[in-house]
Amino acid sequence: MTDVSTSPTSPEAAGAATPAEAMTAWIAKTVAENPVVLFMKGVPDEPRCGFSATVVQILDHLGVEFAGVDVLSSNDLRDQIKAFSDWPTIPQLYVKGEFVGGCDIIRQMFQAGELKPFLTEQGVLAA
């Protein structure tokens, strides 16, 4: 697991008209460049909420390599990730550029035995 810097380039450098557009572009780039990304409170080694900790534990248990992004590092990031996914809560898990879900969905998939096959099918976990 890796921690991803939450410092997008300036709006002008990113070609965005507003800071919100720059953050949205940075989120899209982060999701595109990392096969598995967890937007969370805290970092993988030190989650700062129970829901984030639960998803980290599940991913670690399965042996998934993932990038962790601390939404607490930026109010803009925390706001824009919710708009980006149209999902109101944190954590948010993305696999191969697609939003999978938050803690409840990931936990349900794990408990139902659906998460490991899904991650294997996506090519982010060895069979």
Rosetta constraint file for C-alpha pairs under 8 A:
AtomPair CA 1 CA 44 HARMONIC 7.09 0.50
AtomPair CA 1 CA 65 HARMONIC 5.16 0.50
AtomPair CA 1 CA 66 HARMONIC 4.71 0.50
AtomPair CA 1 CA 67 HARMONIC 5.38 0.50
AtomPair CA 1 CA 68 HARMONIC 6.91 0.50
AtomPair CA 2 CA 44 HARMONIC 7.69 0.50
AtomPair CA 2 CA 66 HARMONIC 6.48 0.50
AtomPair CA 2 CA 67 HARMONIC 4.64 0.50
AtomPair CA 2 CA 68 HARMONIC 5.91 0.50
AtomPair CA 3 CA 43 HARMONIC 6.49 0.50
AtomPair CA 3 CA 44 HARMONIC 7.33 0.50
AtomPair CA 3 CA 67 HARMONIC 5.67 0.50
AtomPair CA 3 CA 68 HARMONIC 4.81 0.50
AtomPair CA 3 CA 69 HARMONIC 5.94 0.50
AtomPair CA 3 CA 70 HARMONIC 7.82 0.50
AtomPair CA 4 CA 67 HARMONIC 6.30 0.50
AtomPair CA 4 CA 68 HARMONIC 6.04 0.50
AtomPair CA 4 CA 69 HARMONIC 5.31 0.50
AtomPair CA 4 CA 70 HARMONIC 7.88 0.50
AtomPair CA 5 CA 69 HARMONIC 7.20 0.50
AtomPair CA 6 CA 69 HARMONIC 6.95 0.50
AtomPair CA 6 CA 70 HARMONIC 7.37 0.50
AtomPair CA 6 CA 71 HARMONIC 7.99 0.50
AtomPair CA 6 CA 73 HARMONIC 7.04 0.50
AtomPair CA 6 CA 74 HARMONIC 7.42 0.50
AtomPair CA 6 CA 77 HARMONIC 7.68 0.50
AtomPair CA 8 CA 22 HARMONIC 6.95 0.50
AtomPair CA 8 CA 23 HARMONIC 6.35 0.50
AtomPair CA 8 CA 26 HARMONIC 5.57 0.50
AtomPair CA 9 CA 13 HARMONIC 6.05 0.50
AtomPair CA 9 CA 14 HARMONIC 5.94 0.50
AtomPair CA 9 CA 22 HARMONIC 7.29 0.50
AtomPair CA 9 CA 26 HARMONIC 7.86 0.50
AtomPair CA 10 CA 14 HARMONIC 6.11 0.50
AtomPair CA 10 CA 19 HARMONIC 7.51 0.50
AtomPair CA 10 CA 22 HARMONIC 6.96 0.50
AtomPair CA 11 CA 15 HARMONIC 6.02 0.50
AtomPair CA 11 CA 16 HARMONIC 4.74 0.50
AtomPair CA 11 CA 17 HARMONIC 6.19 0.50
AtomPair CA 11 CA 18 HARMONIC 5.92 0.50
AtomPair CA 11 CA 19 HARMONIC 5.51 0.50
AtomPair CA 11 CA 21 HARMONIC 7.31 0.50
AtomPair CA 11 CA 22 HARMONIC 4.93 0.50
AtomPair CA 12 CA 16 HARMONIC 5.89 0.50
AtomPair CA 12 CA 17 HARMONIC 6.96 0.50
AtomPair CA 14 CA 22 HARMONIC 6.10 0.50
AtomPair CA 14 CA 25 HARMONIC 7.67 0.50
AtomPair CA 15 CA 22 HARMONIC 7.63 0.50
AtomPair CA 16 CA 21 HARMONIC 5.45 0.50
AtomPair CA 16 CA 22 HARMONIC 5.22 0.50
AtomPair CA 17 CA 21 HARMONIC 6.55 0.50
AtomPair CA 17 CA 22 HARMONIC 7.58 0.50
AtomPair CA 18 CA 22 HARMONIC 6.32 0.50
AtomPair CA 19 CA 23 HARMONIC 6.14 0.50
AtomPair CA 19 CA 76 HARMONIC 7.95 0.50
AtomPair CA 20 CA 24 HARMONIC 6.13 0.50
AtomPair CA 20 CA 76 HARMONIC 6.81 0.50
AtomPair CA 20 CA 80 HARMONIC 6.79 0.50
AtomPair CA 21 CA 25 HARMONIC 6.12 0.50
AtomPair CA 22 CA 26 HARMONIC 6.17 0.50
AtomPair CA 23 CA 27 HARMONIC 6.11 0.50
AtomPair CA 23 CA 76 HARMONIC 7.00 0.50
AtomPair CA 23 CA 77 HARMONIC 6.42 0.50
AtomPair CA 23 CA 80 HARMONIC 6.75 0.50
AtomPair CA 24 CA 28 HARMONIC 6.18 0.50
AtomPair CA 24 CA 80 HARMONIC 6.20 0.50
AtomPair CA 24 CA 81 HARMONIC 7.46 0.50
AtomPair CA 24 CA 84 HARMONIC 6.77 0.50
AtomPair CA 25 CA 29 HARMONIC 6.13 0.50
AtomPair CA 26 CA 30 HARMONIC 6.09 0.50
AtomPair CA 27 CA 31 HARMONIC 6.12 0.50
AtomPair CA 27 CA 81 HARMONIC 7.12 0.50
AtomPair CA 27 CA 84 HARMONIC 7.92 0.50
AtomPair CA 28 CA 32 HARMONIC 6.05 0.50
AtomPair CA 29 CA 33 HARMONIC 6.00 0.50
AtomPair CA 30 CA 34 HARMONIC 6.17 0.50
AtomPair CA 30 CA 37 HARMONIC 7.82 0.50
AtomPair CA 31 CA 35 HARMONIC 7.31 0.50
AtomPair CA 31 CA 36 HARMONIC 7.63 0.50
AtomPair CA 31 CA 37 HARMONIC 6.34 0.50
AtomPair CA 31 CA 94 HARMONIC 6.80 0.50
AtomPair CA 31 CA 96 HARMONIC 7.55 0.50
AtomPair CA 31 CA 97 HARMONIC 5.30 0.50
AtomPair CA 32 CA 96 HARMONIC 7.13 0.50
AtomPair CA 32 CA 97 HARMONIC 5.34 0.50
AtomPair CA 34 CA 66 HARMONIC 7.55 0.50
AtomPair CA 34 CA 67 HARMONIC 6.75 0.50
AtomPair CA 34 CA 96 HARMONIC 7.41 0.50
AtomPair CA 34 CA 97 HARMONIC 7.95 0.50
AtomPair CA 35 CA 66 HARMONIC 7.33 0.50
AtomPair CA 35 CA 94 HARMONIC 7.83 0.50
AtomPair CA 35 CA 95 HARMONIC 5.66 0.50
AtomPair CA 35 CA 96 HARMONIC 4.72 0.50
AtomPair CA 35 CA 97 HARMONIC 6.97 0.50
AtomPair CA 35 CA 124 HARMONIC 6.83 0.50
AtomPair CA 36 CA 65 HARMONIC 7.11 0.50
AtomPair CA 36 CA 66 HARMONIC 4.82 0.50
AtomPair CA 36 CA 67 HARMONIC 6.26 0.50
AtomPair CA 36 CA 93 HARMONIC 7.32 0.50
AtomPair CA 36 CA 94 HARMONIC 5.67 0.50
AtomPair CA 36 CA 95 HARMONIC 4.60 0.50
AtomPair CA 36 CA 96 HARMONIC 6.34 0.50
AtomPair CA 36 CA 97 HARMONIC 7.93 0.50
AtomPair CA 36 CA 124 HARMONIC 7.43 0.50
AtomPair CA 37 CA 66 HARMONIC 5.53 0.50
AtomPair CA 37 CA 67 HARMONIC 4.74 0.50
AtomPair CA 37 CA 68 HARMONIC 5.93 0.50
AtomPair CA 37 CA 69 HARMONIC 7.38 0.50
AtomPair CA 37 CA 93 HARMONIC 5.86 0.50
AtomPair CA 37 CA 94 HARMONIC 5.15 0.50
AtomPair CA 37 CA 95 HARMONIC 6.63 0.50
AtomPair CA 38 CA 66 HARMONIC 7.00 0.50
AtomPair CA 38 CA 67 HARMONIC 6.17 0.50
AtomPair CA 38 CA 68 HARMONIC 4.89 0.50
AtomPair CA 38 CA 69 HARMONIC 6.16 0.50
AtomPair CA 38 CA 91 HARMONIC 6.70 0.50
AtomPair CA 38 CA 92 HARMONIC 5.70 0.50
AtomPair CA 38 CA 93 HARMONIC 4.59 0.50
AtomPair CA 38 CA 94 HARMONIC 6.40 0.50
AtomPair CA 39 CA 68 HARMONIC 6.00 0.50
AtomPair CA 39 CA 69 HARMONIC 4.74 0.50
AtomPair CA 39 CA 70 HARMONIC 6.23 0.50
AtomPair CA 39 CA 71 HARMONIC 6.34 0.50
AtomPair CA 39 CA 81 HARMONIC 7.93 0.50
AtomPair CA 39 CA 90 HARMONIC 6.89 0.50
AtomPair CA 39 CA 91 HARMONIC 5.43 0.50
AtomPair CA 39 CA 92 HARMONIC 5.14 0.50
AtomPair CA 39 CA 93 HARMONIC 6.47 0.50
AtomPair CA 40 CA 47 HARMONIC 7.55 0.50
AtomPair CA 40 CA 52 HARMONIC 5.53 0.50
AtomPair CA 40 CA 68 HARMONIC 6.78 0.50
AtomPair CA 40 CA 69 HARMONIC 5.95 0.50
AtomPair CA 40 CA 70 HARMONIC 5.30 0.50
AtomPair CA 40 CA 71 HARMONIC 5.83 0.50
AtomPair CA 40 CA 90 HARMONIC 5.85 0.50
AtomPair CA 40 CA 91 HARMONIC 4.43 0.50
AtomPair CA 40 CA 92 HARMONIC 6.66 0.50
AtomPair CA 41 CA 47 HARMONIC 6.05 0.50
AtomPair CA 41 CA 48 HARMONIC 5.26 0.50
AtomPair CA 41 CA 49 HARMONIC 6.11 0.50
AtomPair CA 41 CA 52 HARMONIC 6.14 0.50
AtomPair CA 41 CA 69 HARMONIC 7.95 0.50
AtomPair CA 41 CA 70 HARMONIC 5.29 0.50
AtomPair CA 41 CA 71 HARMONIC 5.58 0.50
AtomPair CA 41 CA 72 HARMONIC 5.72 0.50
AtomPair CA 41 CA 90 HARMONIC 7.09 0.50
AtomPair CA 41 CA 91 HARMONIC 6.88 0.50
AtomPair CA 42 CA 46 HARMONIC 5.89 0.50
AtomPair CA 42 CA 47 HARMONIC 4.38 0.50
AtomPair CA 42 CA 48 HARMONIC 4.70 0.50
AtomPair CA 42 CA 49 HARMONIC 7.49 0.50
AtomPair CA 42 CA 52 HARMONIC 7.82 0.50
AtomPair CA 42 CA 69 HARMONIC 7.71 0.50
AtomPair CA 42 CA 70 HARMONIC 4.89 0.50
AtomPair CA 42 CA 71 HARMONIC 7.23 0.50
AtomPair CA 42 CA 72 HARMONIC 6.64 0.50
AtomPair CA 43 CA 47 HARMONIC 5.22 0.50
AtomPair CA 43 CA 48 HARMONIC 7.60 0.50
AtomPair CA 43 CA 68 HARMONIC 5.92 0.50
AtomPair CA 43 CA 69 HARMONIC 6.61 0.50
AtomPair CA 43 CA 70 HARMONIC 5.58 0.50
AtomPair CA 44 CA 53 HARMONIC 7.72 0.50
AtomPair CA 44 CA 56 HARMONIC 6.23 0.50
AtomPair CA 44 CA 68 HARMONIC 5.93 0.50
AtomPair CA 47 CA 52 HARMONIC 5.97 0.50
AtomPair CA 47 CA 53 HARMONIC 5.24 0.50
AtomPair CA 47 CA 56 HARMONIC 7.96 0.50
AtomPair CA 48 CA 52 HARMONIC 7.15 0.50
AtomPair CA 48 CA 53 HARMONIC 7.38 0.50
AtomPair CA 49 CA 53 HARMONIC 6.21 0.50
AtomPair CA 50 CA 54 HARMONIC 6.09 0.50
AtomPair CA 51 CA 55 HARMONIC 6.57 0.50
AtomPair CA 51 CA 90 HARMONIC 7.81 0.50
AtomPair CA 51 CA 91 HARMONIC 6.78 0.50
AtomPair CA 51 CA 103 HARMONIC 5.71 0.50
AtomPair CA 52 CA 56 HARMONIC 6.23 0.50
AtomPair CA 52 CA 90 HARMONIC 7.36 0.50
AtomPair CA 52 CA 91 HARMONIC 5.43 0.50
AtomPair CA 52 CA 103 HARMONIC 7.08 0.50
AtomPair CA 53 CA 57 HARMONIC 6.08 0.50
AtomPair CA 54 CA 58 HARMONIC 6.27 0.50
AtomPair CA 54 CA 103 HARMONIC 7.01 0.50
AtomPair CA 54 CA 107 HARMONIC 7.83 0.50
AtomPair CA 55 CA 59 HARMONIC 6.18 0.50
AtomPair CA 55 CA 91 HARMONIC 7.74 0.50
AtomPair CA 55 CA 103 HARMONIC 5.94 0.50
AtomPair CA 55 CA 106 HARMONIC 6.88 0.50
AtomPair CA 55 CA 107 HARMONIC 7.28 0.50
AtomPair CA 56 CA 60 HARMONIC 5.96 0.50
AtomPair CA 57 CA 61 HARMONIC 5.90 0.50
AtomPair CA 58 CA 62 HARMONIC 6.30 0.50
AtomPair CA 58 CA 107 HARMONIC 7.65 0.50
AtomPair CA 58 CA 110 HARMONIC 7.43 0.50
AtomPair CA 59 CA 63 HARMONIC 6.14 0.50
AtomPair CA 59 CA 64 HARMONIC 5.23 0.50
AtomPair CA 59 CA 65 HARMONIC 7.78 0.50
AtomPair CA 59 CA 66 HARMONIC 7.98 0.50
AtomPair CA 60 CA 64 HARMONIC 5.96 0.50
AtomPair CA 60 CA 65 HARMONIC 7.89 0.50
AtomPair CA 62 CA 116 HARMONIC 7.05 0.50
AtomPair CA 63 CA 125 HARMONIC 7.48 0.50
AtomPair CA 64 CA 124 HARMONIC 7.06 0.50
AtomPair CA 64 CA 125 HARMONIC 6.10 0.50
AtomPair CA 65 CA 124 HARMONIC 7.71 0.50
AtomPair CA 71 CA 75 HARMONIC 7.45 0.50
AtomPair CA 71 CA 77 HARMONIC 5.80 0.50
AtomPair CA 71 CA 78 HARMONIC 4.96 0.50
AtomPair CA 72 CA 78 HARMONIC 6.72 0.50
AtomPair CA 73 CA 77 HARMONIC 7.73 0.50
AtomPair CA 74 CA 78 HARMONIC 6.26 0.50
AtomPair CA 75 CA 79 HARMONIC 6.16 0.50
AtomPair CA 76 CA 80 HARMONIC 5.90 0.50
AtomPair CA 77 CA 81 HARMONIC 5.90 0.50
AtomPair CA 78 CA 82 HARMONIC 6.81 0.50
AtomPair CA 79 CA 83 HARMONIC 6.65 0.50
AtomPair CA 80 CA 84 HARMONIC 5.85 0.50
AtomPair CA 81 CA 85 HARMONIC 6.22 0.50
AtomPair CA 82 CA 86 HARMONIC 5.53 0.50
AtomPair CA 82 CA 87 HARMONIC 5.21 0.50
AtomPair CA 82 CA 88 HARMONIC 5.38 0.50
AtomPair CA 82 CA 89 HARMONIC 6.87 0.50
AtomPair CA 82 CA 90 HARMONIC 7.96 0.50
AtomPair CA 83 CA 87 HARMONIC 7.00 0.50
AtomPair CA 83 CA 88 HARMONIC 7.95 0.50
AtomPair CA 85 CA 99 HARMONIC 6.74 0.50
AtomPair CA 89 CA 102 HARMONIC 7.07 0.50
AtomPair CA 90 CA 102 HARMONIC 6.55 0.50
AtomPair CA 90 CA 103 HARMONIC 7.88 0.50
AtomPair CA 91 CA 102 HARMONIC 5.37 0.50
AtomPair CA 91 CA 103 HARMONIC 6.30 0.50
AtomPair CA 92 CA 99 HARMONIC 7.29 0.50
AtomPair CA 92 CA 100 HARMONIC 7.52 0.50
AtomPair CA 92 CA 101 HARMONIC 5.70 0.50
AtomPair CA 92 CA 102 HARMONIC 4.75 0.50
AtomPair CA 92 CA 103 HARMONIC 7.43 0.50
AtomPair CA 93 CA 99 HARMONIC 6.04 0.50
AtomPair CA 93 CA 100 HARMONIC 5.59 0.50
AtomPair CA 93 CA 101 HARMONIC 5.62 0.50
AtomPair CA 93 CA 102 HARMONIC 6.28 0.50
AtomPair CA 94 CA 98 HARMONIC 5.22 0.50
AtomPair CA 94 CA 99 HARMONIC 4.41 0.50
AtomPair CA 94 CA 100 HARMONIC 5.53 0.50
AtomPair CA 94 CA 101 HARMONIC 7.55 0.50
AtomPair CA 95 CA 99 HARMONIC 6.57 0.50
AtomPair CA 95 CA 100 HARMONIC 6.66 0.50
AtomPair CA 95 CA 119 HARMONIC 7.91 0.50
AtomPair CA 95 CA 122 HARMONIC 7.62 0.50
AtomPair CA 96 CA 122 HARMONIC 7.13 0.50
AtomPair CA 100 CA 105 HARMONIC 7.88 0.50
AtomPair CA 100 CA 106 HARMONIC 7.73 0.50
AtomPair CA 101 CA 105 HARMONIC 5.49 0.50
AtomPair CA 101 CA 106 HARMONIC 6.31 0.50
AtomPair CA 102 CA 106 HARMONIC 6.14 0.50
AtomPair CA 103 CA 107 HARMONIC 5.91 0.50
AtomPair CA 104 CA 108 HARMONIC 6.05 0.50
AtomPair CA 105 CA 109 HARMONIC 6.08 0.50
AtomPair CA 106 CA 110 HARMONIC 6.08 0.50
AtomPair CA 106 CA 115 HARMONIC 7.20 0.50
AtomPair CA 107 CA 111 HARMONIC 6.05 0.50
AtomPair CA 108 CA 112 HARMONIC 5.99 0.50
AtomPair CA 109 CA 113 HARMONIC 6.17 0.50
AtomPair CA 109 CA 114 HARMONIC 4.84 0.50
AtomPair CA 109 CA 115 HARMONIC 4.92 0.50
AtomPair CA 110 CA 114 HARMONIC 5.86 0.50
AtomPair CA 110 CA 115 HARMONIC 4.88 0.50
AtomPair CA 110 CA 116 HARMONIC 7.11 0.50
AtomPair CA 113 CA 117 HARMONIC 7.59 0.50
AtomPair CA 114 CA 118 HARMONIC 6.18 0.50
AtomPair CA 115 CA 119 HARMONIC 6.13 0.50
AtomPair CA 116 CA 120 HARMONIC 6.10 0.50
AtomPair CA 116 CA 125 HARMONIC 7.63 0.50
AtomPair CA 117 CA 121 HARMONIC 6.02 0.50
AtomPair CA 118 CA 122 HARMONIC 6.24 0.50
AtomPair CA 119 CA 123 HARMONIC 6.39 0.50
AtomPair CA 119 CA 124 HARMONIC 5.58 0.50
AtomPair CA 119 CA 125 HARMONIC 5.55 0.50
AtomPair CA 120 CA 124 HARMONIC 5.92 0.50
AtomPair CA 120 CA 125 HARMONIC 4.66 0.50
AtomPair CA 120 CA 126 HARMONIC 5.93 0.50
AtomPair CA 120 CA 127 HARMONIC 5.83 0.50
